[in-house]
Amino acid sequence: MRRSSEYFITRLNNNKDGTKEFDAIRNAVRAMNKNNMFACPMRVVKKPREPKERMFCRGRTRPVGYNYNGDVIGGMDNADAFDVYLYRKSV
């Protein structure tokens, strides 16, 4: 169960198809923001999920995929998939 109400879509693969789908979502939100279709402007964020390989994190003696905050070590370059979130911009 997700804790954030801003969660939009999950598990897009970090390849050409997933990137094309993310770009389509981002362009649609950009067009809606431009035409004032939302009560307040929105922004699109993608967050990495599922690390490809484990790496060393500061303070760890063995390789791990996530840091203390639960973020993928290595960012989008080390992610097999990503989640998409829509956040309200503060105006």
PDB file as gemmi writes it, atoms N, CA and C in Angstrom:
CRYST1    1.000    1.000    1.000  90.00  90.00  90.00 P 1                      
ATOM      1  N   MET A   1       0.825  -1.177   0.000  1.00  0.00           N  
ATOM      2  CA  MET A   1       0.000   0.000   0.000  1.00  0.00           C  
ATOM      3  C   MET A   1       0.876   1.251   0.000  1.00  0.00           C  
ATOM      4  N   ARG A   2       0.576   2.182  -0.862  1.00  0.00           N  
ATOM      5  CA  ARG A   2       1.337   3.418  -0.966  1.00  0.00           C  
ATOM      6  C   ARG A   2       0.899   4.404   0.106  1.00  0.00           C  
ATOM      7  N   ARG A   3       1.855   5.141   0.642  1.00  0.00           N  
ATOM      8  CA  ARG A   3       1.542   6.147   1.644  1.00  0.00           C  
ATOM      9  C   ARG A   3       1.220   7.487   1.005  1.00  0.00           C  
ATOM     10  N   SER A   4       1.683   7.713  -0.213  1.00  0.00           N  
ATOM     11  CA  SER A   4       1.505   9.012  -0.853  1.00  0.00           C  
ATOM     12  C   SER A   4       0.247   9.019  -1.715  1.00  0.00           C  
ATOM     13  N   SER A   5      -0.536  10.078  -1.593  1.00  0.00           N  
ATOM     14  CA  SER A   5      -1.718  10.214  -2.444  1.00  0.00           C  
ATOM     15  C   SER A   5      -1.333  10.769  -3.811  1.00  0.00           C  
ATOM     16  N   GLU A   6      -0.078  11.171  -3.973  1.00  0.00           N  
ATOM     17  CA  GLU A   6       0.398  11.750  -5.224  1.00  0.00           C  
ATOM     18  C   GLU A   6       0.865  10.680  -6.213  1.00  0.00           C  
ATOM     19  N   TYR A   7       0.872   9.438  -5.781  1.00  0.00           N  
ATOM     20  CA  TYR A   7       1.326   8.326  -6.600  1.00  0.00           C  
ATOM     21  C   TYR A   7       0.462   8.201  -7.852  1.00  0.00           C  
ATOM     22  N   PHE A   8       1.097   8.032  -9.030  1.00  0.00           N  
ATOM     23  CA  PHE A   8       0.342   8.001 -10.278  1.00  0.00           C  
ATOM     24  C   PHE A   8       0.439   6.650 -10.987  1.00  0.00           C  
ATOM     25  N   ILE A   9       1.620   6.213 -11.326  1.00  0.00           N  
ATOM     26  CA  ILE A   9       1.788   4.962 -12.070  1.00  0.00           C  
ATOM     27  C   ILE A   9       3.086   4.300 -11.615  1.00  0.00           C  
ATOM     28  N   THR A  10       3.132   3.001 -11.695  1.00  0.00           N  
ATOM     29  CA  THR A  10       4.292   2.281 -11.195  1.00  0.00           C  
ATOM     30  C   THR A  10       4.941   1.403 -12.257  1.00  0.00           C  
ATOM     31  N   ARG A  11       6.149   1.062 -11.947  1.00  0.00           N  
ATOM     32  CA  ARG A  11       6.892   0.034 -12.658  1.00  0.00           C  
ATOM     33  C   ARG A  11       6.972   0.219 -14.170  1.00  0.00           C  
ATOM     34  N   LEU A  12       7.299   1.429 -14.589  1.00  0.00           N  
ATOM     35  CA  LEU A  12       7.661   1.618 -15.982  1.00  0.00           C  
ATOM     36  C   LEU A  12       9.104   1.160 -16.119  1.00  0.00           C  
ATOM     37  N   ASN A  13       9.388   0.354 -17.119  1.00  0.00           N  
ATOM     38  CA  ASN A  13      10.745  -0.130 -17.310  1.00  0.00           C  
ATOM     39  C   ASN A  13      11.640   1.009 -17.752  1.00  0.00           C  
ATOM     40  N   ASN A  14      12.874   0.979 -17.305  1.00  0.00           N  
ATOM     41  CA  ASN A  14      13.830   2.031 -17.633  1.00  0.00           C  
ATOM     42  C   ASN A  14      14.483   1.702 -18.973  1.00  0.00           C  
ATOM     43  N   ASN A  15      13.660   1.689 -20.029  1.00  0.00           N  
ATOM     44  CA  ASN A  15      14.141   1.468 -21.385  1.00  0.00           C  
ATOM     45  C   ASN A  15      13.420   2.441 -22.306  1.00  0.00           C  
ATOM     46  N   LYS A  16      13.518   2.263 -23.615  1.00  0.00           N  
ATOM     47  CA  LYS A  16      12.922   3.214 -24.559  1.00  0.00           C  
ATOM     48  C   LYS A  16      11.405   3.296 -24.410  1.00  0.00           C  
ATOM     49  N   ASP A  17      10.728   2.169 -24.230  1.00  0.00           N  
ATOM     50  CA  ASP A  17       9.270   2.176 -24.111  1.00  0.00           C  
ATOM     51  C   ASP A  17       8.806   2.913 -22.858  1.00  0.00           C  
ATOM     52  N   GLY A  18       9.447   2.630 -21.742  1.00  0.00           N  
ATOM     53  CA  GLY A  18       9.085   3.302 -20.495  1.00  0.00           C  
ATOM     54  C   GLY A  18       9.375   4.790 -20.557  1.00  0.00           C  
ATOM     55  N   THR A  19      10.489   5.151 -21.195  1.00  0.00           N  
ATOM     56  CA  THR A  19      10.836   6.561 -21.325  1.00  0.00           C  
ATOM     57  C   THR A  19       9.856   7.284 -22.243  1.00  0.00           C  
ATOM     58  N   LYS A  20       9.421   6.628 -23.313  1.00  0.00           N  
ATOM     59  CA  LYS A  20       8.424   7.232 -24.212  1.00  0.00           C  
ATOM     60  C   LYS A  20       7.103   7.459 -23.480  1.00  0.00           C  
ATOM     61  N   GLU A  21       6.697   6.480 -22.678  1.00  0.00           N  
ATOM     62  CA  GLU A  21       5.451   6.620 -21.922  1.00  0.00           C  
ATOM     63  C   GLU A  21       5.565   7.743 -20.891  1.00  0.00           C  
ATOM     64  N   PHE A  22       6.710   7.846 -20.229  1.00  0.00           N  
ATOM     65  CA  PHE A  22       6.926   8.936 -19.275  1.00  0.00           C  
ATOM     66  C   PHE A  22       6.890  10.293 -19.981  1.00  0.00           C  
ATOM     67  N   ASP A  23       7.529  10.387 -21.146  1.00  0.00           N  
ATOM     68  CA  ASP A  23       7.512  11.642 -21.904  1.00  0.00           C  
ATOM     69  C   ASP A  23       6.100  12.020 -22.333  1.00  0.00           C  
ATOM     70  N   ALA A  24       5.283  11.029 -22.686  1.00  0.00           N  
ATOM     71  CA  ALA A  24       3.892  11.309 -23.065  1.00  0.00           C  
ATOM     72  C   ALA A  24       3.109  11.854 -21.864  1.00  0.00           C  
ATOM     73  N   ILE A  25       3.310  11.265 -20.684  1.00  0.00           N  
ATOM     74  CA  ILE A  25       2.641  11.753 -19.469  1.00  0.00           C  
ATOM     75  C   ILE A  25       3.099  13.170 -19.155  1.00  0.00           C  
ATOM     76  N   ARG A  26       4.407  13.399 -19.229  1.00  0.00           N  
ATOM     77  CA  ARG A  26       4.951  14.722 -18.925  1.00  0.00           C  
ATOM     78  C   ARG A  26       4.429  15.777 -19.906  1.00  0.00           C  
ATOM     79  N   ASN A  27       4.360  15.442 -21.199  1.00  0.00           N  
ATOM     80  CA  ASN A  27       3.848  16.392 -22.190  1.00  0.00           C  
ATOM     81  C   ASN A  27       2.367  16.679 -21.987  1.00  0.00           C  
ATOM     82  N   ALA A  28       1.597  15.660 -21.587  1.00  0.00           N  
ATOM     83  CA  ALA A  28       0.170  15.870 -21.334  1.00  0.00           C  
ATOM     84  C   ALA A  28      -0.033  16.801 -20.137  1.00  0.00           C  
ATOM     85  N   VAL A  29       0.732  16.593 -19.073  1.00  0.00           N  
ATOM     86  CA  VAL A  29       0.627  17.450 -17.892  1.00  0.00           C  
ATOM     87  C   VAL A  29       1.083  18.866 -18.231  1.00  0.00           C  
ATOM     88  N   ARG A  30       2.133  18.990 -19.040  1.00  0.00           N  
ATOM     89  CA  ARG A  30       2.613  20.312 -19.443  1.00  0.00           C  
ATOM     90  C   ARG A  30       1.530  21.064 -20.220  1.00  0.00           C  
ATOM     91  N   ALA A  31       0.840  20.360 -21.126  1.00  0.00           N  
ATOM     92  CA  ALA A  31      -0.226  20.998 -21.907  1.00  0.00           C  
ATOM     93  C   ALA A  31      -1.395  21.403 -21.010  1.00  0.00           C  
ATOM     94  N   MET A  32      -1.750  20.559 -20.052  1.00  0.00           N  
ATOM     95  CA  MET A  32      -2.838  20.887 -19.128  1.00  0.00           C  
ATOM     96  C   MET A  32      -2.465  22.060 -18.228  1.00  0.00           C  
ATOM     97  N   ASN A  33      -1.206  22.124 -17.805  1.00  0.00           N  
ATOM     98  CA  ASN A  33      -0.758  23.265 -16.999  1.00  0.00           C  
ATOM     99  C   ASN A  33      -0.825  24.556 -17.808  1.00  0.00           C  
ATOM    100  N   LYS A  34      -0.457  24.468 -19.077  1.00  0.00           N  
ATOM    101  CA  LYS A  34      -0.446  25.649 -19.938  1.00  0.00           C  
ATOM    102  C   LYS A  34      -1.862  26.181 -20.166  1.00  0.00           C  
ATOM    103  N   ASN A  35      -2.844  25.285 -20.245  1.00  0.00           N  
ATOM    104  CA  ASN A  35      -4.236  25.671 -20.489  1.00  0.00           C  
ATOM    105  C   ASN A  35      -5.032  25.856 -19.200  1.00  0.00           C  
ATOM    106  N   ASN A  36      -4.341  25.842 -18.054  1.00  0.00           N  
ATOM    107  CA  ASN A  36      -4.980  26.026 -16.737  1.00  0.00           C  
ATOM    108  C   ASN A  36      -6.117  25.035 -16.491  1.00  0.00           C  
ATOM    109  N   MET A  37      -5.898  23.769 -16.816  1.00  0.00           N  
ATOM    110  CA  MET A  37      -6.924  22.745 -16.615  1.00  0.00           C  
ATOM    111  C   MET A  37      -6.933  22.204 -15.182  1.00  0.00           C  
ATOM    112  N   PHE A  38      -5.871  22.445 -14.424  1.00  0.00           N  
ATOM    113  CA  PHE A  38      -5.810  22.037 -13.028  1.00  0.00           C  
ATOM    114  C   PHE A  38      -6.119  23.238 -12.148  1.00  0.00           C  
ATOM    115  N   ALA A  39      -6.603  22.986 -10.936  1.00  0.00           N  
ATOM    116  CA  ALA A  39      -6.842  24.076  -9.987  1.00  0.00           C  
ATOM    117  C   ALA A  39      -5.522  24.754  -9.627  1.00  0.00           C  
ATOM    118  N   CYS A  40      -4.473  23.961  -9.460  1.00  0.00           N  
ATOM    119  CA  CYS A  40      -3.129  24.505  -9.289  1.00  0.00           C  
ATOM    120  C   CYS A  40      -2.187  23.672 -10.164  1.00  0.00           C  
ATOM    121  N   PRO A  41      -1.102  24.258 -10.647  1.00  0.00           N  
ATOM    122  CA  PRO A  41      -0.205  23.540 -11.563  1.00  0.00           C  
ATOM    123  C   PRO A  41       0.353  22.258 -10.942  1.00  0.00           C  
ATOM    124  N   MET A  42       0.629  21.289 -11.778  1.00  0.00           N  
ATOM    125  CA  MET A  42       1.169  20.005 -11.344  1.00  0.00           C  
ATOM    126  C   MET A  42       2.577  19.832 -11.894  1.00  0.00           C  
ATOM    127  N   ARG A  43       3.362  18.974 -11.242  1.00  0.00           N  
ATOM    128  CA  ARG A  43       4.668  18.615 -11.779  1.00  0.00           C  
ATOM    129  C   ARG A  43       4.806  17.106 -11.757  1.00  0.00           C  
ATOM    130  N   VAL A  44       5.563  16.579 -12.699  1.00  0.00           N  
ATOM    131  CA  VAL A  44       5.747  15.138 -12.855  1.00  0.00           C  
ATOM    132  C   VAL A  44       7.154  14.779 -12.379  1.00  0.00           C  
ATOM    133  N   VAL A  45       7.241  13.746 -11.535  1.00  0.00           N  
ATOM    134  CA  VAL A  45       8.524  13.304 -10.999  1.00  0.00           C  
ATOM    135  C   VAL A  45       8.637  11.799 -11.201  1.00  0.00           C  
ATOM    136  N   LYS A  46       9.816  11.352 -11.626  1.00  0.00           N  
ATOM    137  CA  LYS A  46      10.027   9.906 -11.679  1.00  0.00           C  
ATOM    138  C   LYS A  46      11.083   9.526 -10.658  1.00  0.00           C  
ATOM    139  N   LYS A  47      10.791   8.437  -9.935  1.00  0.00           N  
ATOM    140  CA  LYS A  47      11.676   7.975  -8.872  1.00  0.00           C  
ATOM    141  C   LYS A  47      12.138   6.557  -9.202  1.00  0.00           C  
ATOM    142  N   PRO A  48      13.439   6.304  -9.092  1.00  0.00           N  
ATOM    143  CA  PRO A  48      13.965   4.985  -9.447  1.00  0.00           C  
ATOM    144  C   PRO A  48      13.515   3.897  -8.476  1.00  0.00           C  
ATOM    145  N   ARG A  49      13.263   2.718  -9.015  1.00  0.00           N  
ATOM    146  CA  ARG A  49      12.917   1.526  -8.252  1.00  0.00           C  
ATOM    147  C   ARG A  49      13.693   0.345  -8.817  1.00  0.00           C  
ATOM    148  N   GLU A  50      13.841  -0.701  -8.072  1.00  0.00           N  
ATOM    149  CA  GLU A  50      14.488  -1.949  -8.472  1.00  0.00           C  
ATOM    150  C   GLU A  50      15.908  -1.736  -9.007  1.00  0.00           C  
ATOM    151  N   PRO A  51      16.908  -1.767  -8.151  1.00  0.00           N  
ATOM    152  CA  PRO A  51      18.292  -1.577  -8.595  1.00  0.00           C  
ATOM    153  C   PRO A  51      18.768  -2.713  -9.498  1.00  0.00           C  
ATOM    154  N   LYS A  52      19.553  -2.368 -10.526  1.00  0.00           N  
ATOM    155  CA  LYS A  52      20.122  -3.373 -11.430  1.00  0.00           C  
ATOM    156  C   LYS A  52      21.197  -4.184 -10.714  1.00  0.00           C  
ATOM    157  N   GLU A  53      22.097  -3.479 -10.047  1.00  0.00           N  
ATOM    158  CA  GLU A  53      23.167  -4.165  -9.332  1.00  0.00           C  
ATOM    159  C   GLU A  53      23.387  -3.495  -7.981  1.00  0.00           C  
ATOM    160  N   ARG A  54      23.933  -4.250  -7.077  1.00  0.00           N  
ATOM    161  CA  ARG A  54      24.194  -3.718  -5.738  1.00  0.00           C  
ATOM    162  C   ARG A  54      25.508  -2.961  -5.747  1.00  0.00           C  
ATOM    163  N   MET A  55      25.562  -1.910  -4.940  1.00  0.00           N  
ATOM    164  CA  MET A  55      26.766  -1.083  -4.837  1.00  0.00           C  
ATOM    165  C   MET A  55      27.091  -0.870  -3.364  1.00  0.00           C  
ATOM    166  N   PHE A  56      28.269  -0.334  -3.122  1.00  0.00           N  
ATOM    167  CA  PHE A  56      28.664  -0.044  -1.750  1.00  0.00           C  
ATOM    168  C   PHE A  56      28.110   1.302  -1.337  1.00  0.00           C  
ATOM    169  N   CYS A  57      27.545   1.348  -0.161  1.00  0.00           N  
ATOM    170  CA  CYS A  57      27.000   2.568   0.423  1.00  0.00           C  
ATOM    171  C   CYS A  57      27.889   2.947   1.596  1.00  0.00           C  
ATOM    172  N   ARG A  58      27.952   4.228   1.901  1.00  0.00           N  
ATOM    173  CA  ARG A  58      28.784   4.694   3.010  1.00  0.00           C  
ATOM    174  C   ARG A  58      28.341   4.022   4.305  1.00  0.00           C  
ATOM    175  N   GLY A  59      29.298   3.456   5.010  1.00  0.00           N  
ATOM    176  CA  GLY A  59      29.016   2.834   6.296  1.00  0.00           C  
ATOM    177  C   GLY A  59      28.621   1.367   6.188  1.00  0.00           C  
ATOM    178  N   ARG A  60      28.587   0.810   4.976  1.00  0.00           N  
ATOM    179  CA  ARG A  60      28.222  -0.605   4.805  1.00  0.00           C  
ATOM    180  C   ARG A  60      29.458  -1.408   4.410  1.00  0.00           C  
ATOM    181  N   THR A  61      29.531  -2.650   4.861  1.00  0.00           N  
ATOM    182  CA  THR A  61      30.672  -3.501   4.542  1.00  0.00           C  
ATOM    183  C   THR A  61      30.388  -4.413   3.356  1.00  0.00           C  
ATOM    184  N   ARG A  62      29.135  -4.507   2.958  1.00  0.00           N  
ATOM    185  CA  ARG A  62      28.776  -5.347   1.812  1.00  0.00           C  
ATOM    186  C   ARG A  62      27.926  -4.520   0.846  1.00  0.00           C  
ATOM    187  N   PRO A  63      27.873  -4.908  -0.419  1.00  0.00           N  
ATOM    188  CA  PRO A  63      27.081  -4.128  -1.380  1.00  0.00           C  
ATOM    189  C   PRO A  63      25.579  -4.240  -1.113  1.00  0.00           C  
ATOM    190  N   VAL A  64      24.889  -3.123  -1.261  1.00  0.00           N  
ATOM    191  CA  VAL A  64      23.440  -3.056  -1.054  1.00  0.00           C  
ATOM    192  C   VAL A  64      22.808  -2.310  -2.220  1.00  0.00           C  
ATOM    193  N   GLY A  65      21.499  -2.463  -2.416  1.00  0.00           N  
ATOM    194  CA  GLY A  65      20.796  -1.809  -3.508  1.00  0.00           C  
ATOM    195  C   GLY A  65      20.162  -0.488  -3.120  1.00  0.00           C  
ATOM    196  N   TYR A  66      19.900  -0.321  -1.810  1.00  0.00           N  
ATOM    197  CA  TYR A  66      19.210   0.878  -1.325  1.00  0.00           C  
ATOM    198  C   TYR A  66      20.019   1.534  -0.216  1.00  0.00           C  
ATOM    199  N   ASN A  67      19.885   2.855  -0.073  1.00  0.00           N  
ATOM    200  CA  ASN A  67      20.551   3.543   1.028  1.00  0.00           C  
ATOM    201  C   ASN A  67      19.617   3.590   2.233  1.00  0.00           C  
ATOM    202  N   TYR A  68      19.998   4.334   3.268  1.00  0.00           N  
ATOM    203  CA  TYR A  68      19.219   4.376   4.511  1.00  0.00           C  
ATOM    204  C   TYR A  68      17.826   4.960   4.305  1.00  0.00           C  
ATOM    205  N   ASN A  69      17.654   5.840   3.314  1.00  0.00           N  
ATOM    206  CA  ASN A  69      16.364   6.474   3.053  1.00  0.00           C  
ATOM    207  C   ASN A  69      15.467   5.647   2.141  1.00  0.00           C  
ATOM    208  N   GLY A  70      15.967   4.545   1.635  1.00  0.00           N  
ATOM    209  CA  GLY A  70      15.181   3.702   0.745  1.00  0.00           C  
ATOM    210  C   GLY A  70      15.320   4.072  -0.710  1.00  0.00           C  
ATOM    211  N   ASP A  71      16.264   4.962  -1.037  1.00  0.00           N  
ATOM    212  CA  ASP A  71      16.493   5.350  -2.424  1.00  0.00           C  
ATOM    213  C   ASP A  71      17.462   4.372  -3.076  1.00  0.00           C  
ATOM    214  N   VAL A  72      17.315   4.179  -4.389  1.00  0.00           N  
ATOM    215  CA  VAL A  72      18.218   3.300  -5.129  1.00  0.00           C  
ATOM    216  C   VAL A  72      19.594   3.946  -5.193  1.00  0.00           C  
ATOM    217  N   ILE A  73      20.619   3.195  -4.855  1.00  0.00           N  
ATOM    218  CA  ILE A  73      21.978   3.707  -4.934  1.00  0.00           C  
ATOM    219  C   ILE A  73      22.384   3.738  -6.403  1.00  0.00           C  
ATOM    220  N   GLY A  74      22.838   4.881  -6.873  1.00  0.00           N  
ATOM    221  CA  GLY A  74      23.225   5.041  -8.271  1.00  0.00           C  
ATOM    222  C   GLY A  74      22.178   5.772  -9.087  1.00  0.00           C  
ATOM    223  N   GLY A  75      21.023   6.062  -8.492  1.00  0.00           N  
ATOM    224  CA  GLY A  75      19.981   6.836  -9.178  1.00  0.00           C  
ATOM    225  C   GLY A  75      19.376   6.119 -10.369  1.00  0.00           C  
ATOM    226  N   MET A  76      18.941   6.899 -11.369  1.00  0.00           N  
ATOM    227  CA  MET A  76      18.262   6.327 -12.543  1.00  0.00           C  
ATOM    228  C   MET A  76      19.185   5.462 -13.384  1.00  0.00           C  
ATOM    229  N   ASP A  77      20.496   5.696 -13.319  1.00  0.00           N  
ATOM    230  CA  ASP A  77      21.436   4.879 -14.096  1.00  0.00           C  
ATOM    231  C   ASP A  77      21.477   3.441 -13.599  1.00  0.00           C  
ATOM    232  N   ASN A  78      21.141   3.218 -12.339  1.00  0.00           N  
ATOM    233  CA  ASN A  78      21.188   1.879 -11.755  1.00  0.00           C  
ATOM    234  C   ASN A  78      19.790   1.313 -11.516  1.00  0.00           C  
ATOM    235  N   ALA A  79      18.765   1.870 -12.139  1.00  0.00           N  
ATOM    236  CA  ALA A  79      17.394   1.413 -11.898  1.00  0.00           C  
ATOM    237  C   ALA A  79      16.852   0.630 -13.087  1.00  0.00           C  
ATOM    238  N   ASP A  80      16.172  -0.476 -12.791  1.00  0.00           N  
ATOM    239  CA  ASP A  80      15.498  -1.249 -13.834  1.00  0.00           C  
ATOM    240  C   ASP A  80      14.109  -0.703 -14.119  1.00  0.00           C  
ATOM    241  N   ALA A  81      13.498  -0.056 -13.144  1.00  0.00           N  
ATOM    242  CA  ALA A  81      12.142   0.463 -13.293  1.00  0.00           C  
ATOM    243  C   ALA A  81      12.021   1.761 -12.509  1.00  0.00           C  
ATOM    244  N   PHE A  82      10.936   2.497 -12.769  1.00  0.00           N  
ATOM    245  CA  PHE A  82      10.694   3.723 -12.021  1.00  0.00           C  
ATOM    246  C   PHE A  82       9.210   3.939 -11.827  1.00  0.00           C  
ATOM    247  N   ASP A  83       8.869   4.702 -10.782  1.00  0.00           N  
ATOM    248  CA  ASP A  83       7.498   5.105 -10.486  1.00  0.00           C  
ATOM    249  C   ASP A  83       7.320   6.547 -10.921  1.00  0.00           C  
ATOM    250  N   VAL A  84       6.089   6.916 -11.262  1.00  0.00           N  
ATOM    251  CA  VAL A  84       5.774   8.282 -11.667  1.00  0.00           C  
ATOM    252  C   VAL A  84       4.843   8.883 -10.629  1.00  0.00           C  
ATOM    253  N   TYR A  85       5.145  10.087 -10.174  1.00  0.00           N  
ATOM    254  CA  TYR A  85       4.353  10.815  -9.195  1.00  0.00           C  
ATOM    255  C   TYR A  85       3.924  12.142  -9.788  1.00  0.00           C  
ATOM    256  N   LEU A  86       2.713  12.603  -9.459  1.00  0.00           N  
ATOM    257  CA  LEU A  86       2.227  13.931  -9.807  1.00  0.00           C  
ATOM    258  C   LEU A  86       2.110  14.727  -8.520  1.00  0.00           C  
ATOM    259  N   TYR A  87       2.815  15.841  -8.437  1.00  0.00           N  
ATOM    260  CA  TYR A  87       2.781  16.696  -7.269  1.00  0.00           C  
ATOM    261  C   TYR A  87       2.171  18.049  -7.636  1.00  0.00           C  
ATOM    262  N   ARG A  88       1.511  18.653  -6.674  1.00  0.00           N  
ATOM    263  CA  ARG A  88       1.014  20.015  -6.858  1.00  0.00           C  
ATOM    264  C   ARG A  88       2.173  20.980  -6.664  1.00  0.00           C  
ATOM    265  N   LYS A  89       2.325  21.912  -7.582  1.00  0.00           N  
ATOM    266  CA  LYS A  89       3.355  22.935  -7.429  1.00  0.00           C  
ATOM    267  C   LYS A  89       2.870  23.968  -6.432  1.00  0.00           C  
ATOM    268  N   SER A  90       3.767  24.452  -5.613  1.00  0.00           N  
ATOM    269  CA  SER A  90       3.391  25.536  -4.702  1.00  0.00           C  
ATOM    270  C   SER A  90       3.491  26.843  -5.467  1.00  0.00           C  
ATOM    271  N   VAL A  91       2.410  27.584  -5.464  1.00  0.00           N  
ATOM    272  CA  VAL A  91       2.348  28.815  -6.262  1.00  0.00           C  
ATOM    273  C   VAL A  91       2.525  30.011  -5.372  1.00  0.00           C  
TER     274      VAL A  91                                                      
END                                                                             
